[in-house]
Amino acid sequence: MSSHYDVLGVSPEATGEEIKKAYRKLARNLHPDMNPGPDASDRFKAVTHAYEVLSDPQKRRVYDTTGNENGNDSGFGGAGHAGQGFAFQDIFDTFFGAGGSSGPASRVRRGQDALISVRVELKDAVFGVNKKLDVDTAVTCPTCEGSCCRGNSQPERCDICGGSGQVQRAVRSILGQVMTAAPCGSCEGFGTVIKDPCNECNGQGRIRSRRSMTIKVPAGVATGTRIQLGGQGEAGPAGGPAGDLYVEIRVNNDATYVRDGDDLHATLNIPMTAAALGTEVSLETFDGGQQIDVKAGTQSGEIITLKGLGVTHLRGYGRGDLKVHLQVETPVRMDQAQEDLLRQLAKLRSEQYTEGKLAASGGMFAKLRDRLGNF
């Protein structure tokens, strides 16, 4: 394997300036812009690596002592070189740019995605609904149909870059004068210029427009659910394909029902007498009127579950439940006759009052003890 000195064509006694001059001369001759030969790239890498080692006094000292810049026998291309690979890339990018020409850029590009919000009622979230939307996005220009040009005219080849989309420029560096490529400022890298642009879109190939559309909001959606509509977003420049439209759902609060997952909850107030004697109450639900059977002796806080009357499962089958929370109302304003009747009831049930205070029985304290014992 050739030594770094052999690669650069200098003697081991060469000075730093002699090494630098040898490297500059070889790098100019071997650079891909100057020498497109199949072996030039590999030789250029070897020359650059040799210069990296011999131009650093510490690395050169180690190399002269051990025959390897890392002080081991890994050699060029082994583990030691792998750790130094970034240096060659840095030098190459600094002096010659990162990579070669990729040709002119395309005017046709995909449009951006769009996001809008739509509000629905809770009932719509339960069963689903068809919703009409007004969407303001970019659409393909109807006049030029995305060609960007007026009438039958076409984009013309750029006179500055000759249609390549890039221009060459000379840059002075430690290697001397080298050529680099940059996007053409005249055609913006497209390789063509539009000399007769469309009047309606000003040569963009798209305009902003408001359009109406109807979407299907599936049953089971919740606030934050997003519906993706492919190809309904912003149209791309120069007739490029449109992005996607995302519709984010916002569910309005309901005056009667509260949603918890796929279950619905409602509070039903019933008079104290109805709770004591039992009754039947008609409750208007999203599925129509339902009869609620309130059993005699119902206590405040009890829950009656109506199976399958909740929200439709968004993914899967079936629906959640409707849970009716019973709230027993105690009368707050009574006339004398009503008060007398309640006192008679209290006497019959041994719940009478003595001088305005409840004469509690031992049974009442026993129930209280039982409750406290559960804590």
C-alpha positions as CSV (number, residue, x, y, z in Angstrom):
1,M,0.0,0.0,0.0
2,S,1.4,3.4,-1.0
3,S,2.3,5.8,1.8
4,H,0.7,9.2,2.2
5,Y,4.0,10.7,0.9
6,D,3.8,8.6,-2.3
7,V,0.2,9.5,-2.8
8,L,1.1,13.2,-2.7
9,G,4.3,12.7,-4.6
10,V,6.6,14.3,-2.0
11,S,9.4,13.0,0.1
12,P,9.2,12.2,3.9
13,E,11.3,15.3,4.5
14,A,9.0,17.7,2.6
15,T,8.0,20.9,4.3
16,G,4.4,21.8,5.2
17,E,4.4,24.3,2.3
18,E,5.6,21.7,-0.2
19,I,2.9,19.3,1.0
20,K,0.2,22.0,0.6
21,K,1.4,22.9,-3.0
22,A,1.4,19.2,-4.0
23,Y,-2.1,18.7,-2.7
24,R,-3.5,21.8,-4.4
25,K,-2.0,20.7,-7.7
26,L,-3.3,17.1,-7.5
27,A,-6.8,18.2,-6.2
28,R,-7.3,20.6,-9.1
29,N,-6.4,17.8,-11.6
30,L,-8.4,15.1,-9.9
31,H,-11.6,17.1,-9.0
32,P,-14.6,15.6,-10.8
33,D,-15.3,19.0,-12.5
34,M,-11.8,18.9,-14.0
35,N,-11.4,15.1,-14.5
36,P,-14.5,13.0,-15.0
37,G,-12.4,9.8,-15.3
38,P,-13.6,6.7,-13.4
39,D,-10.6,6.6,-11.2
40,A,-10.4,10.3,-10.4
41,S,-12.9,10.3,-7.6
42,D,-11.1,7.5,-5.6
43,R,-7.7,9.1,-6.2
44,F,-9.1,12.5,-5.1
45,K,-10.2,10.9,-1.8
46,A,-6.9,9.3,-1.2
47,V,-5.0,12.6,-1.9
48,T,-7.3,14.5,0.4
49,H,-6.9,12.0,3.2
50,A,-3.1,12.0,2.8
51,Y,-3.1,15.8,3.0
52,E,-5.3,15.8,6.0
53,V,-2.8,13.6,7.9
54,L,0.4,15.2,6.7
55,S,-0.8,18.8,7.1
56,D,-1.4,18.2,10.8
57,P,1.9,18.2,12.7
58,Q,0.6,15.8,15.5
59,K,-0.9,13.3,13.0
60,R,2.2,13.4,10.8
61,R,4.4,12.7,13.8
62,V,2.3,9.7,14.8
63,Y,2.3,8.5,11.1
64,D,6.0,8.8,10.8
65,T,6.5,6.9,14.0
66,T,4.0,4.0,13.5
67,G,3.2,4.1,9.8
68,N,-0.4,4.9,10.6
69,E,-1.9,8.2,11.8
70,N,-3.8,6.4,14.6
71,G,-0.8,4.6,16.0
72,N,-2.1,1.1,15.0
73,D,-2.1,-1.2,12.1
74,S,-5.5,-0.5,10.8
75,G,-4.2,1.1,7.6
76,F,-6.0,3.3,5.1
77,G,-9.6,2.4,4.9
78,G,-9.7,0.5,8.2
79,A,-11.3,1.5,11.5
80,G,-9.0,4.4,12.0
81,H,-9.9,5.9,8.7
82,A,-13.6,5.4,9.3
83,G,-13.4,7.7,12.3
84,Q,-11.8,10.4,10.1
85,G,-14.3,10.1,7.2
86,F,-16.2,13.3,8.1
87,A,-13.1,15.4,7.5
88,F,-12.9,14.5,3.9
89,Q,-16.6,15.3,3.4
90,D,-16.2,18.6,5.1
91,I,-13.3,19.6,2.9
92,F,-15.1,18.4,-0.3
93,D,-18.3,20.2,0.6
94,T,-16.5,23.4,1.5
95,F,-14.5,23.7,-1.7
96,F,-16.7,22.0,-4.3
97,G,-20.3,22.0,-2.9
98,A,-22.4,19.0,-1.7
99,G,-23.0,16.8,-4.7
100,G,-23.3,17.4,-8.4
101,S,-26.0,18.9,-10.6
102,S,-29.4,17.3,-10.4
103,G,-31.0,19.1,-13.4
104,P,-33.7,21.8,-13.5
105,A,-36.4,21.8,-10.8
106,S,-40.0,21.0,-11.7
107,R,-42.6,23.7,-11.5
108,V,-45.3,21.1,-10.8
109,R,-45.4,20.4,-7.1
110,R,-48.0,18.9,-4.7
111,G,-50.1,21.3,-2.8
112,Q,-50.2,21.7,0.9
113,D,-52.7,20.0,3.2
114,A,-55.5,22.1,4.7
115,L,-57.3,22.0,8.0
116,I,-60.8,23.3,8.8
117,S,-63.1,22.9,11.9
118,V,-66.8,22.0,11.8
119,R,-69.2,22.0,14.7
120,V,-71.9,19.3,15.1
121,E,-74.6,18.7,17.6
122,L,-74.4,15.9,20.1
123,K,-77.2,14.1,18.4
124,D,-75.2,14.2,15.1
125,A,-72.3,12.6,16.9
126,V,-74.6,9.8,18.1
127,F,-76.0,8.9,14.7
128,G,-73.7,10.7,12.1
129,V,-74.8,13.4,9.7
130,N,-74.1,14.8,6.2
131,K,-72.6,18.2,6.7
132,K,-72.3,21.0,4.0
133,L,-69.0,22.9,4.1
134,D,-67.7,26.0,2.4
135,V,-64.0,25.5,1.8
136,D,-61.6,28.3,0.8
137,T,-58.5,26.8,-0.8
138,A,-56.2,27.2,-3.9
139,V,-57.6,25.4,-7.0
140,T,-56.1,24.8,-10.4
141,C,-56.5,27.9,-12.6
142,P,-59.5,27.3,-14.8
143,T,-58.2,29.7,-17.5
144,C,-54.7,28.2,-18.2
145,E,-55.6,24.8,-16.6
146,G,-52.3,24.9,-14.7
147,S,-50.0,25.6,-17.6
148,C,-49.2,29.1,-16.1
149,C,-49.2,30.6,-19.6
150,R,-51.6,32.7,-21.6
151,G,-53.4,31.2,-24.5
152,N,-51.4,28.6,-26.4
153,S,-48.0,29.9,-25.3
154,Q,-45.5,27.6,-23.5
155,P,-42.6,28.1,-21.0
156,E,-39.4,28.9,-22.9
157,R,-35.9,27.7,-22.2
158,C,-33.9,30.0,-20.1
159,D,-31.2,31.9,-22.1
160,I,-29.0,32.3,-19.0
161,C,-28.6,28.7,-18.0
162,G,-29.5,27.0,-21.3
163,G,-32.3,25.1,-19.6
164,S,-30.1,23.4,-17.0
165,G,-31.6,25.4,-14.1
166,Q,-28.0,26.0,-12.8
167,V,-25.2,28.3,-13.5
168,Q,-21.5,27.7,-13.0
169,R,-19.3,30.2,-11.1
170,A,-15.7,30.3,-10.2
171,V,-14.7,30.3,-6.6
172,R,-11.2,30.9,-5.3
173,S,-10.0,28.6,-2.5
174,I,-6.8,27.1,-1.1
175,L,-6.9,24.8,-4.1
176,G,-7.0,27.7,-6.5
177,Q,-9.9,28.6,-8.7
178,V,-12.6,25.9,-8.8
179,M,-16.1,25.8,-10.4
180,T,-19.3,25.4,-8.4
181,A,-22.9,25.2,-9.5
182,A,-25.8,27.3,-8.1
183,P,-29.5,27.7,-9.1
184,C,-30.0,30.1,-11.9
185,G,-31.3,33.4,-10.7
186,S,-33.1,34.2,-13.9
187,C,-35.4,31.1,-14.0
188,E,-35.2,30.3,-10.3
189,G,-33.7,26.8,-11.1
190,F,-36.6,25.7,-13.3
191,G,-34.7,25.9,-16.6
192,T,-37.6,27.7,-18.3
193,V,-39.1,31.1,-18.0
194,I,-42.7,32.2,-18.5
195,K,-42.6,35.2,-20.8
196,D,-46.4,35.4,-21.3
197,P,-48.0,34.5,-18.0
198,C,-51.7,33.8,-17.5
199,N,-53.6,36.9,-16.5
200,E,-55.9,35.2,-14.0
201,C,-53.3,33.3,-12.0
202,N,-50.2,35.5,-12.8
203,G,-48.3,32.5,-13.9
204,Q,-48.8,30.4,-10.8
205,G,-51.2,27.9,-12.3
206,R,-53.6,28.2,-9.4
207,I,-56.0,30.7,-7.8
208,R,-57.9,30.9,-4.5
209,S,-61.5,30.0,-4.7
210,R,-64.4,29.1,-2.3
211,R,-66.3,25.9,-3.0
212,S,-69.1,24.0,-1.3
213,M,-68.9,20.4,-0.6
214,T,-70.8,17.9,1.5
215,I,-69.0,15.4,3.8
216,K,-70.3,12.5,5.8
217,V,-69.6,12.8,9.5
218,P,-69.6,9.2,10.8
219,A,-71.5,8.2,13.9
220,G,-69.4,8.1,17.1
221,V,-67.1,11.1,16.4
222,A,-65.9,13.2,19.3
223,T,-64.3,16.6,19.7
224,G,-60.9,16.4,18.1
225,T,-61.7,13.6,15.6
226,R,-60.2,14.4,12.2
227,I,-61.7,13.2,8.9
228,Q,-59.2,13.0,6.0
229,L,-60.4,13.9,2.5
230,G,-57.7,12.9,0.0
231,G,-57.0,15.4,-2.8
232,Q,-59.3,18.1,-1.4
233,G,-56.7,20.4,0.0
234,E,-54.6,23.1,-1.6
235,A,-53.9,22.7,-5.3
236,G,-50.3,22.5,-6.2
237,P,-48.4,25.1,-8.3
238,A,-48.4,24.7,-12.1
239,G,-51.3,22.2,-12.0
240,G,-49.7,20.0,-9.4
241,P,-51.8,17.6,-7.4
242,A,-53.8,18.9,-4.5
243,G,-52.9,18.0,-0.9
244,D,-55.4,16.5,1.6
245,L,-58.2,18.3,3.5
246,Y,-58.5,17.5,7.2
247,V,-61.9,18.3,8.9
248,E,-61.6,18.5,12.7
249,I,-64.9,17.9,14.5
250,R,-66.1,20.0,17.4
251,V,-69.2,18.6,19.3
252,N,-71.4,21.2,20.9
253,N,-72.6,20.8,24.5
254,D,-76.2,19.5,24.9
255,A,-78.7,21.1,27.3
256,T,-79.8,17.7,28.6
257,Y,-77.2,15.1,28.0
258,V,-73.5,14.8,28.9
259,R,-71.2,12.4,27.1
260,D,-68.7,10.2,28.8
261,G,-66.9,8.0,26.3
262,D,-69.8,6.3,24.4
263,D,-72.2,6.6,27.3
264,L,-74.7,9.4,27.8
265,H,-75.7,10.8,31.2
266,A,-78.8,12.8,32.2
267,T,-80.2,14.0,35.5
268,L,-84.0,13.4,36.2
269,N,-85.6,15.4,39.0
270,I,-88.5,13.7,40.7
271,P,-90.7,14.9,43.5
272,M,-90.3,13.4,47.0
273,T,-93.8,11.9,46.9
274,A,-93.1,10.3,43.5
275,A,-89.9,8.8,44.8
276,A,-91.7,7.4,47.9
277,L,-94.7,6.0,46.1
278,G,-93.2,5.2,42.7
279,T,-94.2,6.5,39.3
280,E,-93.5,6.4,35.6
281,V,-91.8,9.3,33.9
282,S,-91.6,10.0,30.1
283,L,-88.1,11.0,29.1
284,E,-87.3,12.4,25.6
285,T,-84.1,10.8,24.3
286,F,-82.3,11.0,20.9
287,D,-84.2,7.8,20.0
288,G,-87.6,9.3,20.9
289,G,-89.7,9.1,24.1
290,Q,-88.8,6.5,26.7
291,Q,-90.8,5.5,29.8
292,I,-88.7,5.5,33.0
293,D,-90.0,3.3,35.8
294,V,-89.3,4.9,39.1
295,K,-89.8,2.3,41.8
296,A,-91.4,3.1,45.2
297,G,-88.7,4.1,47.7
298,T,-86.2,5.4,45.2
299,Q,-83.4,7.3,46.8
300,S,-81.6,10.4,45.4
301,G,-78.5,9.4,43.4
302,E,-79.8,6.1,42.1
303,I,-79.1,5.4,38.4
304,I,-81.4,3.8,35.8
305,T,-79.5,2.4,32.8
306,L,-81.1,2.3,29.3
307,K,-79.0,-0.2,27.3
308,G,-78.0,0.7,23.8
309,L,-79.3,4.3,23.8
310,G,-75.9,6.0,24.0
311,V,-73.3,7.0,21.4
312,T,-72.6,4.7,18.4
313,H,-69.1,3.1,18.6
314,L,-66.9,4.9,16.1
315,R,-64.9,1.7,15.4
316,G,-66.9,-1.4,15.8
317,Y,-70.6,-2.2,16.3
318,G,-73.3,-1.2,18.8
319,R,-73.8,1.7,21.0
320,G,-73.1,2.8,24.6
321,D,-75.8,3.2,27.3
322,L,-77.9,6.0,28.5
323,K,-77.6,6.5,32.3
324,V,-80.4,8.4,34.0
325,H,-79.4,9.8,37.4
326,L,-82.4,10.3,39.7
327,Q,-82.5,13.4,41.9
328,V,-85.2,13.5,44.6
329,E,-86.5,17.0,45.2
330,T,-87.5,18.0,48.7
331,P,-90.3,20.6,48.8
332,V,-89.1,24.1,49.9
333,R,-92.4,26.1,50.1
334,M,-95.5,24.5,51.6
335,D,-98.8,25.9,52.8
336,Q,-100.2,25.0,56.2
337,A,-102.3,22.1,55.0
338,Q,-99.2,20.5,53.4
339,E,-97.2,21.0,56.5
340,D,-99.9,19.4,58.6
341,L,-100.0,16.4,56.3
342,L,-96.3,15.9,56.6
343,R,-96.4,16.1,60.4
344,Q,-99.1,13.4,60.4
345,L,-96.9,11.3,58.1
346,A,-93.9,11.9,60.4
347,K,-96.0,10.8,63.4
348,L,-97.2,7.7,61.7
349,R,-93.7,6.8,60.8
350,S,-92.3,7.7,64.2
351,E,-90.3,10.5,62.7
352,Q,-92.0,13.2,64.8
353,Y,-90.4,16.4,66.0
354,T,-90.1,17.6,69.6
355,E,-89.7,21.3,70.1
356,G,-88.4,21.7,66.5
357,K,-85.8,18.9,66.9
358,L,-85.9,15.5,65.4
359,A,-86.5,12.8,67.9
360,A,-84.1,10.3,66.4
361,S,-84.6,6.6,67.2
362,G,-81.9,4.2,67.9
363,G,-82.5,2.6,64.5
364,M,-81.4,5.9,62.8
365,F,-78.1,6.0,64.8
366,A,-77.5,2.3,63.9
367,K,-77.8,3.1,60.2
368,L,-75.4,6.0,60.6
369,R,-72.9,3.7,62.4
370,D,-73.1,1.2,59.6
371,R,-72.3,3.9,57.1
372,L,-69.4,5.3,59.0
373,G,-68.0,1.8,59.5
374,N,-67.6,1.6,55.7
375,F,-65.0,4.4,55.6
